[in-house]
């Protein structure tokens, strides 16, 4: 229970209102990425080809708040969008984005029409079988978004688990497994009794918030880092953390092609971004909604000018005037 409270407290003040969340814009410098409405022509995905072409073709998952989504201006923004902007800048190429449902992006990636796919992609064994994955770059904690009238039932703390079957919606179908269902059943149970839980795939997170979705499902299984924003945007829903930090996941990118050099470049770059604290900066900005703080610049040490430099600057070239040491009773002199 302690870990549940700690996680809830860490996120409860992250999103104070939907206006602030949806008004966010990129905190990374550079040009606004171009958006692609149709698929690119198929082409080999290699580091050399990307740099020769001068364009990084990246797909981002649609409505994947806060990783990739539309702000109030209609711009495509988010944690992963900013990270991709930094990657393209490091590669010395332009960034072009294609926003689409995850399954469509996966198909285009397999056909060589995308270089990589981002936008809240979670690492799963099944996904690793079908696609090349980057190293993980952000840890996540799974949680539930539920309607307000179901908070008490699913938050835990009751003497006995719910007697009926709990049906949870999951937008990422590859996240579903027998092991995950068993872990959730244990977490929602009490006094050694497991709750009966069924995980059902849905087309997108938004499908849960429809009238039909509210009738069909007891909750939406999402990362807590994403659920905090979803619960604010959609009235009469709440983020609950009945699992604490027991159910964790990780963000990755899906990488096209089979170029080992491109994957090594991505992994090395992500490792450097983590070590320099830049991933944490994105987390603070997009998840915790903390303003971006400017890093302090090192102080410039002033040096005395040489006679030659003084002469070039129009000085006399004479040694600088040094006042005699003042007596203790004399006023201090600043030169």
Helices and strands as residue ranges (DSSP letters): H 2-12, H 18-22, E 34-35, H 47-53, E 55-61, E 69-70, E 76-77, H 79-91, E 94-100, H 102-110, E 116-118, H 125-130, E 132-133, E 138-147, G 148-150, H 151-155, E 166-170, G 173-175, H 178-188, E 197-201, H 205-208, H 211-216, E 219-223, H 224-233, E 237-240, E 248-251, E 254-255, H 260-275, H 278-286, H 307-312
